[in-house]
Amino acid sequence: MASGQGKPTRIFLTGRPGVGKTTVVLRTVEALRPMALVGFYTRERRRGGERVGFEAIGLRSGLCRPLAEAKPGAGPRVGRYLVCTDAFSELLAAEFAAEWRVAELIVLDEVGKMECLLPEFVTLVREVLHSGIAVLGTVAERAGGLPAELRRSPLVELIRVTVANRERLPEELARRFRR
């Protein structure tokens, strides 16, 4: 979607963990249906009240794949989590098949340490930013690498989600993406 200057709107939400960034994304997405969406959102996996991992869910494909699991094993890790790069790669392949360029909005929840362990994801994010398609994403507040690059990018509008603004943001964002 174009902004008033003819440039696509590229908004990334940031903020402390648990403040509600993904909830803002999901409420914005719901307000924009039936817009053609491509991308994914993430959510915690819990067992008995304890966080045991994260999963990624495709908005177009409906696929749900593990992103990271709290378990031992060899492979890339972020803290106590083993990152499931093969499963995440499978989700991205399904979600961003050749026809992704007809999307009206691309959703990237989230661009963080775990996701960026997959080089093809880093490449995809950079391609998406230059695609001319509107983007709504979340970006880790303190991570280096691609998240830091996004936070500094002149292509991106960064919005900090807080307890004070998280309730009104979905409708404000939906209004901007509808323009």
C-alpha positions as CSV (number, residue, x, y, z in Angstrom):
1,M,0.0,0.0,0.0
2,A,1.3,3.4,-0.8
3,S,1.8,6.2,1.6
4,G,1.0,9.7,0.7
5,Q,4.4,10.0,-1.0
6,G,3.9,7.0,-3.3
7,K,6.2,4.8,-1.3
8,P,5.1,1.6,0.3
9,T,4.3,1.7,4.0
10,R,6.9,-0.4,5.9
11,I,6.2,-0.3,9.6
12,F,8.1,-2.4,12.1
13,L,7.0,-2.5,15.7
14,T,9.5,-2.8,18.5
15,G,9.3,-2.8,22.3
16,R,10.2,-4.8,25.3
17,P,9.4,-8.6,25.3
18,G,5.8,-9.3,26.3
19,V,4.5,-5.8,25.7
20,G,2.1,-7.0,23.0
21,K,3.8,-6.5,19.6
22,T,2.4,-9.8,18.2
23,T,-1.1,-9.0,19.6
24,V,-1.0,-5.6,17.8
25,V,0.0,-7.4,14.5
26,L,-2.7,-10.0,14.8
27,R,-5.4,-7.4,15.6
28,T,-4.2,-5.2,12.7
29,V,-4.3,-8.3,10.3
30,E,-7.8,-9.1,11.5
31,A,-8.9,-5.5,10.8
32,L,-7.5,-5.7,7.3
33,R,-9.2,-9.0,6.2
34,P,-9.9,-9.9,3.4
35,M,-6.7,-8.1,2.2
36,A,-4.2,-10.4,0.4
37,L,-1.7,-11.2,3.1
38,V,1.5,-13.2,3.0
39,G,3.8,-13.8,5.9
40,F,3.8,-15.3,9.4
41,Y,3.4,-14.6,13.1
42,T,4.9,-16.3,16.0
43,R,3.6,-17.5,19.3
44,E,4.9,-19.2,22.4
45,R,4.3,-22.9,23.0
46,R,3.6,-23.7,26.7
47,R,3.2,-26.9,28.6
48,G,2.0,-26.9,32.2
49,G,2.4,-23.1,32.4
50,E,6.1,-23.2,31.3
51,R,7.3,-21.9,27.9
52,V,8.8,-24.8,26.0
53,G,9.3,-23.1,22.6
54,F,8.0,-21.0,19.8
55,E,6.1,-21.7,16.6
56,A,5.5,-19.8,13.4
57,I,2.2,-19.7,11.6
58,G,1.8,-18.8,7.9
59,L,-1.0,-16.3,7.2
60,R,-1.5,-17.5,3.6
61,S,-0.6,-21.1,3.8
62,G,-2.0,-21.8,7.3
63,L,1.1,-23.9,8.1
64,C,2.3,-24.1,11.7
65,R,5.9,-25.1,12.3
66,P,8.1,-25.1,15.3
67,L,10.6,-22.2,15.4
68,A,12.5,-23.1,18.5
69,E,12.2,-25.7,21.3
70,A,13.6,-25.9,24.8
71,K,15.5,-29.2,24.4
72,P,19.0,-30.5,24.2
73,G,20.6,-31.2,20.8
74,A,23.0,-30.1,18.3
75,G,22.3,-27.2,16.1
76,P,21.8,-23.4,16.3
77,R,20.8,-22.1,19.7
78,V,19.5,-18.9,21.2
79,G,19.7,-19.2,25.0
80,R,18.1,-22.5,26.0
81,Y,16.3,-22.9,22.7
82,L,17.3,-25.1,19.8
83,V,16.2,-23.2,16.7
84,C,14.3,-25.4,14.2
85,T,15.8,-23.9,11.0
86,D,14.6,-26.7,8.7
87,A,11.0,-26.3,9.9
88,F,11.1,-22.5,9.6
89,S,12.6,-22.9,6.1
90,E,9.7,-25.1,5.1
91,L,7.2,-22.6,6.4
92,L,8.9,-19.7,4.5
93,A,9.0,-21.8,1.3
94,A,5.3,-22.5,1.5
95,E,4.3,-18.9,2.5
96,F,6.6,-17.1,0.1
97,A,6.1,-19.2,-3.0
98,A,6.4,-17.5,-6.4
99,E,3.1,-15.7,-6.1
100,W,4.0,-13.8,-2.9
101,R,4.5,-10.7,-5.0
102,V,0.8,-10.3,-5.5
103,A,0.3,-9.7,-1.8
104,E,-1.1,-6.4,-0.6
105,L,0.6,-6.7,2.8
106,I,3.6,-8.8,4.0
107,V,3.7,-9.6,7.7
108,L,7.0,-10.5,9.4
109,D,6.5,-11.3,13.0
110,E,9.3,-11.4,14.0
111,V,12.7,-10.4,12.8
112,G,14.8,-11.5,15.8
113,K,17.8,-13.6,16.7
114,M,16.1,-17.0,16.1
115,E,14.7,-16.1,12.7
116,C,17.9,-14.5,11.5
117,L,19.8,-17.8,12.1
118,L,18.3,-18.8,8.8
119,P,20.3,-17.0,6.0
120,E,17.5,-17.4,3.5
121,F,15.2,-15.4,5.9
122,V,17.7,-12.5,6.1
123,T,17.8,-12.5,2.3
124,L,14.0,-12.6,2.1
125,V,13.5,-9.7,4.5
126,R,15.9,-7.5,2.4
127,E,14.0,-8.5,-0.8
128,V,10.6,-7.8,0.8
129,L,11.8,-4.3,1.9
130,H,12.6,-3.4,-1.7
131,S,9.6,-5.2,-3.3
132,G,7.2,-2.2,-3.4
133,I,4.7,-4.1,-1.2
134,A,3.6,-2.8,2.2
135,V,5.2,-4.5,5.2
136,L,4.1,-4.8,8.8
137,G,6.6,-6.5,11.1
138,T,8.1,-6.7,14.5
139,V,11.8,-6.4,15.2
140,A,13.8,-7.3,18.3
141,E,14.6,-4.2,20.3
142,R,18.2,-5.0,21.1
143,A,19.4,-7.6,18.7
144,G,22.3,-6.8,16.3
145,G,22.6,-7.8,12.7
146,L,19.5,-7.5,10.6
147,P,17.3,-6.3,13.4
148,A,19.7,-3.4,14.1
149,E,19.8,-2.7,10.3
150,L,16.0,-2.5,10.2
151,R,15.8,-0.2,13.2
152,R,18.2,2.2,11.5
153,S,16.9,1.9,7.9
154,P,15.4,5.0,6.2
155,L,13.0,2.5,4.5
156,V,11.4,1.6,7.8
157,E,9.1,3.5,10.1
158,L,9.8,2.2,13.6
159,I,7.0,2.3,16.2
160,R,7.6,1.5,19.8
161,V,4.7,-0.5,21.3
162,T,4.0,0.4,24.9
163,V,1.2,-0.4,27.4
164,A,-0.1,3.2,26.7
165,N,-0.5,2.8,22.9
166,R,-1.0,-1.0,22.3
167,E,-4.8,-0.8,22.4
168,R,-5.2,2.0,19.8
169,L,-2.4,0.9,17.4
170,P,-4.2,-1.9,15.5
171,E,-6.9,0.4,14.2
172,E,-4.4,3.2,13.5
173,L,-2.2,0.8,11.6
174,A,-5.1,-0.8,9.7
175,R,-6.2,2.7,8.6
176,R,-2.7,3.5,7.3
177,F,-2.4,0.2,5.4
178,R,-5.9,0.7,3.8
179,R,-4.8,4.0,2.2
